[in-house]
Amino acid sequence: MNKNSYKSMLEAIQAFHDKHDFKNNGGEDLAYRVALMAEELGEISACVTKGKSKKDLAEESADLLILLMGTAISADFDLNEAFWQKLEKINQRKSKIVNGKIRVSEFRGVEK
């Protein structure tokens, strides 16, 4: 297994889903998965706001990545392809400083 390969990561997550029979036990329900991702994002936020270690932040970020990749499996879309398409799209955008922080967004409905 190549631990630097998206394909290997996806296969490992698929094996995890299969091991626990997510498909037949509600683990691939998209609304449920969104709730789990929101929970993990809250844990990432807690790491930052409570000054937890980088190790804790990395672990919680990995949880979210695993859930995101598992959601791609559950919803049957190619997250790798979606990633590269989105990155190409956002690379075409201009950045703007908003409240002292850089934003790269479409800025819909906002004067430029």
C-alpha positions in Angstrom: 0.0 0.0 0.0 1.3 3.4 -1.0 0.5 5.7 1.9 1.0 8.7 -0.3 -1.6 7.6 -2.8 -5.2 9.0 -2.9 -6.3 5.6 -4.4 -4.8 3.7 -1.4 -6.5 6.0 1.1 -9.8 5.5 -0.7 -9.4 1.7 -0.8 -8.6 1.7 3.0 -11.7 3.7 3.7 -13.8 1.4 1.5 -12.4 -1.6 3.4 -13.5 0.2 6.7 -17.0 0.7 5.3 -17.2 -2.9 4.2 -15.8 -4.2 7.5 -18.6 -2.5 9.4 -21.2 -2.9 6.7 -22.0 0.8 6.5 -24.2 0.3 3.4 -26.7 -1.9 5.3 -26.4 -0.2 8.7 -27.1 3.5 8.0 -23.4 4.5 7.8 -23.7 5.8 4.3 -26.8 7.9 4.9 -25.7 11.4 3.7 -27.6 13.4 6.3 -26.0 11.3 9.0 -22.6 11.8 7.4 -23.1 15.6 7.3 -23.9 15.6 11.0 -20.7 13.6 11.7 -18.6 16.0 9.6 -20.1 19.0 11.5 -19.2 17.2 14.8 -15.6 16.7 13.6 -15.4 20.3 12.4 -16.4 21.3 16.0 -13.6 19.2 17.3 -11.1 20.9 15.0 -12.4 24.2 16.2 -12.0 23.2 19.8 -8.4 22.2 19.0 -7.7 25.7 17.7 -9.7 27.7 20.2 -8.5 25.8 23.2 -4.9 25.7 22.2 -4.6 21.9 21.9 -1.5 20.3 20.4 -0.8 20.0 16.7 -1.0 16.2 17.2 -4.7 16.6 18.4 -5.4 19.0 15.5 -3.9 16.5 13.0 -5.9 13.7 14.4 -9.2 15.6 14.2 -8.4 16.8 10.7 -7.7 13.2 9.7 -11.1 12.3 11.1 -12.8 14.9 8.9 -10.8 13.8 5.8 -11.8 10.2 6.4 -15.4 11.3 6.6 -15.2 13.4 3.5 -13.7 10.6 1.5 -16.2 8.2 2.9 -19.0 10.6 1.8 -17.6 10.4 -1.7 -17.9 6.6 -1.5 -21.4 6.8 -0.1 -22.6 9.4 -2.6 -20.7 7.7 -5.5 -18.7 10.7 -6.8 -15.0 11.1 -7.6 -13.7 13.4 -4.8 -10.2 13.4 -6.4 -11.6 14.7 -9.7 -13.9 17.2 -7.9 -10.9 18.5 -5.9 -8.8 19.2 -9.1 -11.8 20.8 -10.9 -12.5 23.0 -7.9 -8.9 24.0 -7.4 -8.6 25.0 -11.0 -11.8 27.1 -10.6 -10.7 28.9 -7.5 -7.2 29.5 -8.9 -9.0 31.8 -11.4 -10.5 34.0 -8.7 -9.0 37.2 -7.3 -8.3 37.6 -3.6 -9.6 40.3 -1.4 -8.8 41.4 2.1 -11.9 41.2 4.3 -11.6 42.2 8.0 -7.8 42.0 7.7 -7.8 38.5 6.4 -7.4 37.2 2.8 -10.4 35.7 1.1 -10.5 34.0 -2.3 -14.2 33.9 -3.1 -16.7 34.8 -5.9 -17.8 37.7 -3.7 -21.4 37.5 -5.1 -23.5 40.5 -4.2 -20.5 42.3 -2.7 -19.1 45.4 -4.3 -15.6 44.9 -5.7 
